Every structure is written in C-alpha cells, then in structure tokens.
Amino acid sequence: MHDREDDPADLAELRQDTGLSRPRVTAAVNLLEEAGTVSTGEDGGIRPDPATPPEEAVEEATRTAEARRRTDRTRVDMARAYAEGTGCRRYFLLGYFGEAYEPPCGNCDRCDAQDTADDPAEADRPVHPTATRYPVGTQVRHAEWGDGTVLSEDGDRITVLFDEAGYRTLSLETVAGRDDLLTVQHRAGGDEDPR
C-alpha cells in the first residue's frame, strides 16, 4: 500500500484538494508541465509559471493533450502503413525515426519479394522534381498543420512529423508550386533551398 507521507507535499495537497487519485493528479501535473505552465522541483514541489494565469494554463494543457491525441492517432496510421506497405521495411522504419536510408536493404520480406517477383508495378516510383527540396531532417511549415520535420522522402511523396498534427504523408505533386501550403523553414545540412 502506498504511504502518503512519501509524497511531495504539493502533490499530496493537490490530491486532497481535488479528490483525484494519485495517477490522475500525476498525469494532470505531467500535462501541465509538458505545456510549460508548471515546473516540478527536485524536491517534488510543483510550481506554477507566475506569468501564466490559471485559465490560460488549463487551455494550454488542453491544447497539449489534443496534440498528443492527434499524434497518437497518426502513429496508428503509420503502423498500418508499415504493415500494408510494399517497399523496403528498413527504409520505412528508419524514415519513421528521421534517418535517411537508400533502399533496398535486401534483408526484409519486401526486398526479398521484389527480388523474386521483379514486378514492374513494384518498381521505384519516379522521383518528383521537387523532392530535392525536402531531404530528411528539413524543417517545414504547413499552412494548416504548422511546423514539422521531414522524416522520409519516397520519390513522389514525403512523410512529415508535425508538432501539432502528428505524422502526415504528403504528395509532392500537391505541394509543388504551392509555397503557401508547405514552406521550408530550414533545410537539413543548412543548404540553400533549391527552387
């Protein structure tokens, strides 16, 4: 059984004041901390940001929770894309984690299947002319989804992890010539943006 005296005083007070369980109070404090509206000291004491009014702290925590839920939902979509994908699995996984890799690996079931089938439908997609604008690691801003980082480029599309909207796969044909839709903030490697 949990000993209440081991809790930091502020956490225990929050539990008593709210009537919530320890896990719920801890989750709420973690969310407020992630939103930048409170800080937790080494002593376990919880200190609100003096510049953030309580109502604003709640709104910011709500926005942070919604962004986390969106990202979690898009993670499920990425897992589905991995399972249903027809390309190199190593390429997909390394791209998911923001690492560049030139397929095929020759070691996954998809590469093995391509070696034996030589199906023209499975051949590399043609590289879109704007693909060089979005190397892995490039910081971008989308008109609707905000700031993000390019995780992978796959010929005619890129996958971006957006800070607020999670993982999104974008068609380069759609974003081509639409600087108002997706803008490069900082290219990986610091090179100039080749237009």
Backbone as a chain_set.jsonl record, in Angstrom:
{"seq": "MHDREDDPADLAELRQDTGLSRPRVTAAVNLLEEAGTVSTGEDGGIRPDPATPPEEAVEEATRTAEARRRTDRTRVDMARAYAEGTGCRRYFLLGYFGEAYEPPCGNCDRCDAQDTADDPAEADRPVHPTATRYPVGTQVRHAEWGDGTVLSEDGDRITVLFDEAGYRTLSLETVAGRDDLLTVQHRAGGDEDPR", "coords": {"N": [[0.844, -1.185, 0.0], [0.411, 2.269, -0.679], [2.322, 4.81, 0.856], [1.277, 7.787, 2.071], [2.861, 9.768, 3.221], [5.248, 9.775, 1.894], [4.856, 11.224, -0.401], [5.541, 14.228, -2.22], [4.798, 17.319, -0.671], [3.2, 19.206, -2.094], [2.013, 17.675, -4.141], [0.514, 15.872, -2.638], [-1.233, 17.689, -1.428], [-2.598, 18.601, -3.686], [-3.884, 16.241, -4.427], [-5.565, 15.905, -2.221], [-7.077, 18.29, -2.334], [-8.371, 18.061, -4.807], [-9.553, 15.574, -4.809], [-8.873, 13.587, -6.509], [-7.318, 10.576, -7.755], [-3.94, 9.402, -7.158], [-2.589, 8.63, -9.638], [-4.129, 10.11, -11.523], [-3.784, 12.796, -10.705], [-1.03, 12.979, -10.972], [-0.804, 12.564, -13.752], [-2.154, 14.85, -14.661], [-0.491, 16.891, -13.666], [1.86, 16.256, -15.061], [0.992, 16.799, -17.665], [0.46, 19.558, -17.492], [3.055, 20.35, -17.001], [4.321, 19.55, -19.364], [3.05, 21.311, -21.065], [4.273, 23.585, -20.294], [3.401, 25.182, -18.231], [3.663, 24.719, -15.553], [6.265, 23.86, -13.226], [8.328, 21.259, -11.929], [10.089, 20.852, -9.044], [13.277, 19.625, -7.773], [12.701, 18.728, -5.279], [10.211, 17.765, -5.577], [8.197, 19.521, -5.395], [5.555, 21.386, -6.831], [5.45, 24.033, -9.002], [3.677, 26.75, -10.208], [3.859, 28.539, -13.344], [4.55, 31.833, -12.976], [3.857, 33.778, -14.826], [1.747, 32.814, -16.219], [-1.668, 32.838, -16.277], [-4.115, 30.943, -14.373], [-6.401, 30.057, -15.915], [-5.419, 30.22, -18.513], [-3.377, 28.373, -18.323], [-4.795, 25.991, -18.093], [-6.069, 25.975, -20.609], [-3.819, 25.788, -22.289], [-2.778, 23.315, -21.484], [-4.882, 21.701, -22.316], [-4.739, 22.066, -25.112], [-2.234, 20.891, -25.512], [-2.764, 18.241, -24.739], [-4.654, 17.542, -26.705], [-3.066, 17.723, -29.003], [-1.279, 15.666, -28.472], [-3.032, 13.46, -28.561], [-3.798, 13.574, -31.275], [-1.323, 13.033, -32.485], [-0.886, 10.458, -31.482], [-2.989, 9.08, -32.775], [-2.136, 9.313, -35.436], [0.139, 7.81, -35.306], [-0.854, 5.236, -35.229], [-1.841, 5.122, -37.821], [0.602, 5.2, -39.172], [1.698, 2.77, -38.342], [-0.069, 1.051, -39.591], [0.503, 1.709, -42.25], [3.103, 0.737, -42.385], [2.633, -2.021, -42.065], [1.049, -2.569, -44.31], [2.564, -1.697, -46.382], [4.495, -1.775, -49.436], [7.099, -1.376, -49.97], [10.636, -1.299, -49.068], [11.166, -2.377, -45.817], [13.111, -1.613, -43.927], [13.879, 0.886, -44.876], [11.444, 2.239, -44.489], [11.124, 2.089, -41.651], [13.485, 3.381, -40.713], [13.08, 5.88, -41.854], [10.802, 6.637, -40.431], [11.935, 7.21, -37.999], [13.392, 9.371, -38.709], [15.774, 9.012, -40.095], [17.925, 8.922, -42.87], [17.994, 6.61, -45.576], [19.031, 4.514, -48.163], [17.125, 2.492, -50.058], [17.214, -0.702, -51.811], [17.255, -2.826, -48.861], [17.708, -5.505, -48.922], [17.304, -7.406, -47.018], [14.797, -7.628, -45.879], [11.351, -8.844, -45.893], [9.947, -7.589, -47.929], [11.891, -6.612, -49.722], [13.003, -9.063, -50.423], [10.783, -10.208, -51.705], [10.497, -8.471, -53.87], [12.853, -8.997, -55.214], [12.412, -11.585, -56.13], [10.043, -11.389, -57.577], [10.199, -9.243, -59.382], [8.308, -7.374, -60.229], [6.933, -4.953, -62.305], [5.137, -3.083, -61.351], [5.905, -2.743, -58.782], [8.211, -1.375, -58.979], [10.588, 1.291, -58.42], [9.071, 4.376, -57.637], [8.749, 7.196, -59.802], [10.963, 9.932, -59.287], [9.872, 12.923, -57.96], [10.219, 16.217, -59.309], [10.5, 18.183, -57.295], [11.47, 16.873, -55.094], [14.077, 17.108, -54.1], [13.99, 19.361, -52.567], [13.179, 18.641, -50.064], [14.887, 17.076, -48.138], [15.576, 14.44, -45.726], [15.135, 15.475, -42.411], [14.675, 18.151, -42.865], [13.238, 21.196, -41.827], [9.922, 22.205, -41.899], [6.974, 24.192, -42.64], [3.547, 23.877, -42.563], [0.53, 25.117, -43.969], [-1.849, 24.485, -42.606], [-1.212, 22.519, -40.647], [1.005, 23.393, -39.249], [4.355, 23.599, -37.826], [6.922, 21.23, -38.714], [8.959, 18.244, -39.236], [10.712, 16.751, -41.86], [10.613, 13.349, -42.314], [10.958, 11.252, -44.109], [11.548, 10.696, -47.612], [10.028, 9.635, -50.501], [10.323, 9.37, -53.413], [7.787, 10.349, -54.878], [6.517, 11.463, -52.755], [6.473, 12.749, -49.373], [7.083, 12.116, -45.9], [6.085, 13.684, -42.99], [6.639, 14.708, -39.658], [4.579, 16.511, -37.819], [4.509, 19.03, -35.335], [2.086, 19.608, -34.008], [0.155, 18.142, -35.38], [0.892, 15.546, -35.825], [1.981, 12.605, -37.667], [2.172, 12.889, -41.154], [1.649, 12.049, -44.536], [2.619, 13.462, -47.482], [1.753, 14.327, -50.777], [4.02, 15.13, -53.258], [3.31, 16.214, -55.663], [1.003, 17.597, -55.009], [1.925, 19.603, -53.247], [3.729, 20.941, -54.833], [4.727, 23.955, -56.255], [3.092, 25.382, -54.591], [3.796, 27.399, -52.503], [2.489, 28.572, -50.424], [1.323, 26.499, -49.095], [3.184, 24.537, -48.108], [6.09, 25.373, -46.623], [9.634, 25.675, -46.623], [11.483, 25.864, -43.743], [14.003, 25.438, -42.626], [16.597, 23.85, -44.168], [17.841, 20.527, -44.022], [21.211, 20.047, -43.218], [21.781, 22.628, -43.779], [21.86, 23.738, -46.329], [21.054, 25.905, -49.111], [17.687, 26.524, -50.168], [16.762, 24.739, -52.914], [15.103, 25.92, -55.576]], "CA": [[0.0, 0.0, 0.0], [1.182, 3.497, -0.824], [2.455, 5.634, 2.052], [1.054, 9.176, 1.681], [3.896, 10.658, 3.738], [6.356, 9.81, 0.949], [4.545, 12.152, -1.481], [5.873, 15.636, -2.007], [3.665, 17.999, -0.036], [2.32, 19.838, -3.063], [1.244, 16.639, -4.811], [-0.476, 15.39, -1.667], [-2.252, 18.731, -1.291], [-3.42, 18.563, -4.892], [-4.745, 15.06, -4.335], [-6.584, 16.169, -1.207], [-7.941, 19.369, -2.801], [-9.167, 17.67, -5.976], [-10.218, 14.303, -4.611], [-8.463, 12.673, -7.579], [-6.325, 9.566, -7.405], [-2.552, 9.769, -7.41], [-2.264, 8.595, -11.071], [-4.788, 11.204, -12.25], [-3.11, 14.05, -10.36], [0.297, 12.924, -11.6], [-0.999, 12.769, -15.191], [-2.508, 16.264, -14.864], [0.717, 17.692, -13.431], [2.747, 15.996, -16.192], [0.455, 17.513, -18.809], [0.73, 20.979, -17.265], [4.499, 20.538, -17.143], [4.595, 19.452, -20.794], [2.536, 22.54, -21.669], [5.128, 24.681, -19.864], [2.682, 26.082, -17.327], [4.159, 24.45, -14.199], [7.546, 23.148, -13.177], [8.466, 20.41, -10.759], [11.435, 20.97, -8.498], [13.934, 18.393, -7.337], [12.036, 18.298, -4.054], [8.879, 17.279, -5.92], [7.235, 20.617, -5.312], [5.002, 21.83, -8.108], [5.403, 25.494, -9.006], [3.066, 27.291, -11.429], [4.551, 29.623, -14.028], [3.887, 33.052, -12.492], [3.393, 34.596, -15.949], [0.608, 32.158, -16.875], [-2.878, 32.773, -15.444], [-4.635, 29.561, -14.284], [-7.283, 29.715, -17.036], [-4.559, 30.011, -19.675], [-2.651, 27.121, -18.091], [-5.724, 24.907, -18.428], [-6.236, 25.981, -22.063], [-2.581, 25.295, -22.899], [-2.72, 21.883, -21.201], [-5.884, 21.076, -23.18], [-4.153, 22.039, -26.455], [-1.153, 19.902, -25.494], [-3.39, 16.914, -24.709], [-5.248, 17.292, -28.02], [-1.962, 17.467, -29.944], [-0.77, 14.318, -28.179], [-4.012, 12.503, -29.083], [-3.672, 13.559, -32.742], [-0.086, 12.33, -32.818], [-1.102, 9.035, -31.207], [-3.823, 8.523, -33.851], [-1.352, 9.193, -36.661], [1.071, 6.691, -35.11], [-1.593, 4.038, -35.65], [-1.835, 5.156, -39.283], [1.948, 4.848, -39.62], [1.847, 1.325, -38.135], [-0.839, 0.425, -40.668], [1.271, 1.905, -43.485], [4.226, -0.2, -42.327], [2.123, -3.377, -42.279], [0.478, -2.709, -45.644], [3.491, -1.156, -47.365], [5.092, -2.697, -50.4], [8.507, -1.031, -50.122], [11.633, -1.779, -48.108], [10.769, -2.114, -44.427], [14.188, -0.88, -43.248], [13.727, 2.268, -45.332], [10.268, 2.795, -43.817], [11.394, 2.265, -40.22], [14.489, 4.426, -40.492], [12.413, 7.133, -42.165], [9.918, 6.943, -39.305], [12.763, 7.796, -36.955], [14.092, 10.528, -39.237], [17.087, 8.655, -40.631], [17.953, 8.679, -44.313], [18.483, 5.292, -45.953], [18.79, 4.242, -49.578], [16.724, 1.097, -50.252], [16.692, -1.765, -50.96], [18.181, -3.37, -47.866], [17.99, -6.888, -49.294], [17.162, -8.27, -45.846], [13.424, -7.706, -45.373], [10.454, -9.63, -46.729], [9.555, -6.813, -49.106], [13.015, -6.634, -50.674], [13.07, -10.44, -50.93], [9.67, -10.401, -52.626], [10.784, -7.72, -55.093], [13.923, -9.699, -55.917], [11.9, -12.776, -56.797], [8.914, -11.081, -58.456], [10.551, -8.252, -60.398], [7.041, -6.819, -60.685], [7.118, -3.556, -62.688], [4.297, -2.226, -60.521], [6.625, -2.511, -57.536], [9.448, -0.647, -59.268], [10.678, 2.6, -57.767], [8.258, 5.449, -58.184], [9.598, 8.259, -60.338], [11.262, 10.988, -58.327], [9.25, 14.189, -58.316], [11.254, 17.25, -59.444], [10.692, 18.982, -56.08], [11.901, 16.006, -53.989], [15.341, 17.584, -53.519], [13.707, 20.455, -51.617], [12.738, 18.106, -48.778], [15.666, 15.947, -47.621], [15.297, 14.032, -44.346], [15.604, 16.428, -41.401], [14.301, 19.523, -43.217], [12.163, 21.799, -41.035], [8.922, 22.794, -42.788], [5.745, 24.726, -42.028], [2.351, 23.627, -43.369], [-0.464, 26.155, -43.733], [-2.856, 24.029, -41.645], [-0.681, 21.649, -39.599], [2.084, 24.054, -38.513], [5.756, 23.217, -38.002], [7.22, 19.813, -38.717], [10.254, 17.781, -39.719], [10.624, 15.707, -42.876], [11.184, 12.089, -41.833], [11.387, 10.432, -45.236], [11.159, 11.106, -48.961], [9.861, 8.392, -51.253], [10.096, 9.64, -54.822], [6.707, 11.281, -55.185], [5.852, 11.886, -51.516], [7.304, 12.887, -48.179], [6.401, 11.931, -44.628], [6.474, 14.757, -42.092], [6.102, 14.684, -38.299], [4.198, 17.861, -37.424], [4.479, 19.2, -33.882], [0.711, 19.604, -33.507], [-0.763, 17.304, -36.162], [1.387, 14.18, -35.934], [2.599, 12.129, -38.894], [1.382, 13.075, -42.367], [2.326, 11.754, -45.792], [2.192, 14.493, -48.417], [2.071, 14.159, -52.185], [4.829, 16.242, -53.762], [2.538, 16.825, -56.736], [0.063, 18.518, -54.383], [2.606, 20.759, -52.657], [4.569, 21.603, -55.836], [4.259, 25.249, -56.709], [2.183, 25.966, -53.607], [4.611, 27.836, -51.375], [1.608, 28.932, -49.32], [0.88, 25.272, -48.433], [4.3, 23.941, -47.372], [7.298, 26.177, -46.801], [10.845, 25.173, -45.979], [11.985, 26.784, -42.719], [15.448, 25.195, -42.545], [16.94, 22.596, -44.834], [18.828, 19.664, -43.375], [22.544, 20.312, -43.737], [21.956, 24.066, -43.884], [21.971, 24.185, -47.704], [20.009, 26.796, -49.597], [16.514, 25.862, -50.712], [16.84, 24.75, -54.378], [13.783, 26.059, -56.199]], "C": [[0.882, 1.239, 0.0], [1.159, 4.308, 0.469], [2.349, 7.095, 1.647], [2.161, 10.105, 2.149], [5.097, 10.741, 2.805], [6.116, 10.775, -0.198], [5.121, 13.528, -1.178], [4.633, 16.359, -1.514], [2.7, 18.589, -1.059], [1.449, 18.822, -3.786], [0.161, 16.091, -3.878], [-1.591, 16.415, -1.481], [-3.172, 18.752, -2.503], [-4.371, 17.381, -4.863], [-5.889, 15.313, -3.365], [-7.578, 17.224, -1.706], [-8.868, 18.924, -3.931], [-9.977, 16.398, -5.76], [-9.874, 13.279, -5.685], [-7.428, 11.68, -7.07], [-4.921, 10.069, -7.739], [-2.209, 9.721, -8.908], [-2.892, 9.754, -11.861], [-4.13, 12.547, -11.951], [-1.737, 14.093, -11.013], [0.191, 13.169, -13.099], [-1.318, 14.235, -15.484], [-1.287, 17.161, -14.692], [1.705, 17.492, -14.59], [2.295, 16.76, -17.436], [0.694, 19.014, -18.684], [2.213, 21.292, -17.421], [4.899, 20.489, -18.624], [4.145, 20.711, -21.527], [3.355, 23.759, -21.252], [4.47, 25.634, -18.887], [2.986, 25.826, -15.856], [5.536, 23.818, -14.319], [7.584, 22.356, -11.88], [9.909, 20.475, -10.304], [12.001, 19.629, -8.091], [13.285, 17.839, -6.074], [10.639, 17.753, -4.304], [7.816, 18.344, -5.84], [6.828, 21.1, -6.689], [4.823, 23.334, -8.04], [4.778, 25.979, -10.308], [3.947, 28.381, -12.029], [3.843, 30.917, -13.629], [3.338, 33.928, -13.618], [2.163, 34.005, -16.632], [-0.583, 32.121, -15.926], [-3.443, 31.347, -15.455], [-5.524, 29.149, -15.458], [-6.461, 29.426, -18.294], [-3.774, 28.711, -19.542], [-3.526, 25.928, -18.464], [-5.912, 24.818, -19.941], [-4.998, 25.409, -22.755], [-2.436, 23.79, -22.679], [-3.715, 21.121, -22.081], [-5.363, 20.98, -24.613], [-3.052, 20.984, -26.541], [-1.721, 18.488, -25.515], [-4.004, 16.565, -26.062], [-4.166, 16.991, -29.058], [-1.391, 16.07, -29.722], [-1.715, 13.253, -28.719], [-3.943, 12.413, -30.61], [-2.432, 12.784, -33.165], [-0.241, 10.834, -32.578], [-1.94, 8.379, -32.303], [-3.006, 8.347, -35.124], [-0.283, 8.115, -36.522], [0.412, 5.378, -35.518], [-1.622, 3.979, -37.174], [-0.465, 4.757, -39.831], [2.197, 3.345, -39.432], [1.1, 0.555, -39.23], [-0.075, 0.543, -41.99], [2.473, 0.966, -43.525], [3.753, -1.611, -42.669], [1.655, -3.588, -43.714], [1.428, -2.272, -46.751], [4.096, -2.213, -48.261], [6.583, -2.425, -50.586], [9.365, -1.615, -49.012], [11.247, -1.382, -46.678], [11.843, -1.349, -43.658], [14.111, 0.603, -43.605], [12.573, 2.938, -44.589], [10.562, 3.081, -42.347], [12.412, 3.363, -39.947], [13.914, 5.799, -40.829], [11.49, 7.578, -41.047], [10.69, 7.622, -38.182], [13.646, 8.926, -37.464], [15.481, 10.263, -39.775], [16.983, 8.385, -42.125], [18.533, 7.288, -44.574], [18.12, 5.063, -47.413], [18.408, 2.771, -49.754], [17.245, 0.567, -51.576], [17.748, -2.243, -49.973], [18.596, -4.795, -48.224], [17.814, -7.869, -48.156], [15.741, -8.376, -45.318], [12.549, -8.495, -46.353], [10.05, -8.886, -47.996], [10.669, -6.794, -50.16], [13.169, -8.029, -51.272], [11.983, -10.679, -51.964], [9.92, -9.667, -53.937], [11.873, -8.404, -55.907], [13.378, -10.882, -56.709], [10.809, -12.449, -57.811], [9.308, -10.189, -59.627], [9.302, -7.68, -61.059], [7.241, -5.353, -61.062], [6.257, -2.607, -61.861], [4.984, -1.884, -59.21], [7.923, -1.738, -57.757], [9.416, 0.709, -58.571], [9.765, 3.592, -58.468], [9.186, 6.509, -58.77], [9.785, 9.355, -59.288], [10.642, 12.282, -58.836], [10.328, 15.268, -58.371], [11.504, 18.071, -58.17], [11.226, 18.164, -54.906], [13.18, 16.505, -53.33], [15.146, 18.743, -52.553], [13.476, 19.931, -50.206], [13.577, 16.923, -48.306], [15.287, 15.647, -46.171], [15.918, 15.045, -43.392], [15.245, 17.864, -41.691], [13.129, 19.982, -42.352], [11.214, 22.515, -41.989], [7.775, 23.375, -41.97], [4.606, 24.525, -43.02], [1.3, 24.671, -42.99], [-1.488, 25.756, -42.673], [-2.251, 23.315, -40.445], [0.507, 22.225, -38.838], [3.467, 23.507, -38.825], [5.948, 21.713, -37.933], [8.594, 19.526, -39.269], [10.039, 16.659, -40.714], [11.335, 14.465, -42.351], [11.655, 11.2, -42.973], [10.864, 11.03, -46.528], [11.12, 9.827, -49.778], [9.448, 8.698, -52.685], [9.057, 10.698, -55.084], [5.967, 11.769, -53.939], [6.873, 12.004, -50.393], [6.443, 12.593, -46.956], [6.982, 12.94, -43.657], [5.853, 14.5, -40.724], [5.858, 16.129, -37.902], [4.05, 17.927, -35.907], [3.069, 19.061, -33.319], [-0.206, 18.607, -34.199], [-0.281, 15.874, -36.343], [1.992, 13.881, -37.289], [1.65, 12.336, -40.071], [2.248, 12.738, -43.575], [1.745, 12.687, -46.835], [2.641, 14.15, -49.832], [2.867, 15.37, -52.65], [4.125, 16.945, -54.919], [1.582, 17.881, -56.169], [0.756, 19.764, -53.856], [3.466, 21.524, -53.661], [3.933, 22.921, -56.276], [3.292, 25.941, -55.767], [2.986, 26.36, -52.373], [3.77, 28.247, -50.181], [1.15, 27.7, -48.533], [1.975, 24.667, -47.565], [5.557, 24.749, -47.663], [8.451, 25.549, -46.037], [11.34, 26.24, -45.01], [13.503, 26.687, -42.601], [15.735, 23.84, -43.163], [17.969, 21.829, -44.022], [20.173, 19.927, -44.019], [22.805, 21.782, -43.961], [22.092, 24.584, -45.306], [20.842, 25.157, -48.037], [18.873, 25.962, -50.18], [16.573, 25.899, -52.227], [15.445, 24.822, -54.991], [13.866, 25.798, -57.646]], "O": [[1.957, 1.255, 0.6], [0.112, 4.472, 1.095], [3.229, 7.605, 0.953], [2.383, 11.144, 1.526], [5.889, 11.677, 2.907], [7.058, 11.123, -0.91], [5.182, 13.943, -0.021], [3.52, 16.021, -1.92], [1.486, 18.472, -0.891], [0.269, 19.079, -4.021], [-0.976, 15.876, -4.298], [-2.762, 16.05, -1.388], [-4.385, 18.904, -2.364], [-5.538, 17.509, -5.234], [-7.04, 14.978, -3.648], [-8.785, 17.071, -1.522], [-10.017, 19.359, -4.003], [-10.971, 16.168, -6.448], [-10.506, 12.226, -5.768], [-6.75, 11.927, -6.072], [-4.744, 11.024, -8.495], [-1.602, 10.663, -9.418], [-2.26, 10.311, -12.758], [-3.939, 13.353, -12.862], [-1.328, 15.125, -11.545], [1.005, 13.9, -13.665], [-0.806, 14.798, -16.451], [-1.072, 18.083, -15.479], [2.319, 18.455, -15.049], [3.12, 17.303, -18.172], [1.084, 19.667, -19.651], [2.585, 22.359, -17.909], [5.715, 21.291, -19.079], [4.779, 21.131, -22.495], [3.16, 24.848, -21.792], [4.92, 26.768, -18.724], [2.61, 26.626, -14.999], [5.917, 23.309, -15.373], [6.966, 22.723, -10.88], [10.833, 20.194, -11.068], [11.294, 18.621, -8.068], [13.315, 16.633, -5.827], [9.956, 17.329, -3.372], [6.658, 18.099, -6.18], [7.653, 21.208, -7.596], [4.145, 23.856, -7.154], [5.275, 25.667, -11.39], [4.686, 29.06, -11.317], [2.656, 31.081, -13.915], [2.443, 34.739, -13.383], [1.596, 34.629, -17.528], [-0.532, 31.459, -14.89], [-3.272, 30.622, -16.435], [-5.42, 28.024, -15.946], [-6.77, 28.501, -19.046], [-3.534, 28.024, -20.535], [-3.053, 24.971, -19.077], [-5.917, 23.723, -20.503], [-5.12, 24.632, -23.702], [-2.018, 23.068, -23.584], [-3.418, 20.018, -22.538], [-5.517, 19.946, -25.262], [-2.954, 20.265, -27.536], [-1.211, 17.628, -26.233], [-3.892, 15.428, -26.52], [-4.335, 16.104, -29.895], [-1.058, 15.372, -30.68], [-1.265, 12.252, -29.275], [-4.018, 11.323, -31.177], [-2.484, 11.974, -34.091], [0.222, 10.027, -33.384], [-1.649, 7.258, -32.719], [-3.159, 7.345, -35.822], [0.158, 7.559, -37.528], [1.065, 4.507, -36.094], [-1.447, 2.909, -37.757], [-0.38, 4.056, -40.84], [2.839, 2.718, -40.275], [1.583, -0.462, -39.727], [-0.013, -0.416, -42.76], [2.823, 0.456, -44.589], [4.384, -2.311, -43.461], [1.843, -4.667, -44.275], [1.13, -2.456, -47.931], [4.195, -3.385, -47.898], [7.259, -3.173, -51.292], [8.879, -2.329, -48.136], [11.032, -0.208, -46.38], [11.513, -0.515, -42.815], [14.26, 1.466, -42.741], [12.705, 4.067, -44.116], [10.285, 4.174, -41.853], [12.22, 4.182, -39.049], [14.229, 6.78, -40.156], [11.406, 8.768, -40.747], [10.165, 8.5, -37.498], [14.54, 9.391, -36.756], [16.286, 11.187, -39.9], [16.065, 7.705, -42.583], [19.448, 6.847, -43.879], [17.013, 5.389, -47.84], [19.259, 1.892, -49.618], [17.689, 1.363, -52.403], [18.95, -2.098, -50.195], [19.691, -5.239, -47.877], [18.139, -9.048, -48.302], [15.496, -9.145, -44.389], [12.951, -8.774, -47.483], [9.833, -9.512, -49.033], [10.403, -6.944, -51.352], [13.429, -8.176, -52.466], [12.241, -11.295, -52.998], [9.592, -10.184, -55.005], [11.833, -8.397, -57.137], [13.827, -11.15, -57.823], [10.663, -13.159, -58.806], [8.806, -10.36, -60.738], [9.241, -7.522, -62.279], [7.679, -4.57, -60.22], [6.616, -1.443, -61.689], [4.687, -0.86, -58.595], [8.655, -1.479, -56.802], [8.357, 1.204, -58.184], [9.688, 3.649, -59.695], [10.299, 6.695, -58.277], [8.879, 9.657, -58.511], [10.852, 12.686, -59.98], [11.258, 15.244, -57.565], [12.601, 18.599, -57.984], [11.417, 18.712, -53.82], [13.352, 16.343, -52.122], [16.058, 19.069, -51.793], [13.566, 20.695, -49.244], [13.023, 15.845, -48.09], [14.742, 16.505, -45.476], [17.079, 15.425, -43.543], [15.482, 18.731, -40.85], [12.154, 19.253, -42.168], [11.647, 23.338, -42.797], [7.625, 23.092, -40.782], [4.69, 24.95, -44.172], [1.196, 25.06, -41.827], [-1.949, 26.61, -41.915], [-2.733, 23.49, -39.326], [0.974, 21.613, -37.878], [3.728, 23.02, -39.925], [5.247, 21.01, -37.205], [9.307, 20.427, -39.711], [9.281, 15.725, -40.455], [12.51, 14.518, -41.987], [12.637, 10.473, -42.828], [9.878, 11.766, -46.542], [12.06, 9.032, -49.753], [8.356, 8.33, -53.118], [9.388, 11.82, -55.467], [4.921, 12.41, -54.043], [7.969, 11.447, -50.452], [5.229, 12.796, -46.974], [8.199, 13.051, -43.508], [4.685, 14.122, -40.629], [6.801, 16.887, -37.675], [3.533, 17.004, -35.279], [2.881, 18.459, -32.262], [-1.252, 18.26, -33.651], [-0.977, 15.065, -36.956], [2.462, 14.783, -37.982], [0.469, 11.998, -39.992], [3.425, 13.093, -43.631], [0.534, 12.711, -47.054], [3.779, 13.734, -50.048], [2.438, 16.508, -52.459], [4.323, 18.141, -55.132], [1.379, 18.932, -56.778], [0.232, 20.869, -54.0], [3.892, 22.643, -53.375], [2.753, 22.977, -56.622], [2.731, 26.981, -56.11], [2.871, 25.729, -51.322], [4.262, 28.274, -49.053], [0.643, 27.838, -47.42], [1.727, 24.319, -46.41], [6.028, 24.802, -48.8], [8.276, 24.975, -44.963], [11.586, 27.38, -45.403], [14.2, 27.696, -42.493], [15.192, 22.818, -42.742], [18.859, 22.42, -43.41], [20.267, 20.02, -45.243], [23.926, 22.164, -44.299], [22.409, 25.758, -45.493], [19.824, 25.222, -47.348], [19.081, 24.834, -50.627], [16.448, 26.978, -52.806], [14.69, 23.853, -54.915], [12.855, 25.867, -58.345]]}, "num_chains": 1, "name": "protein.A"}
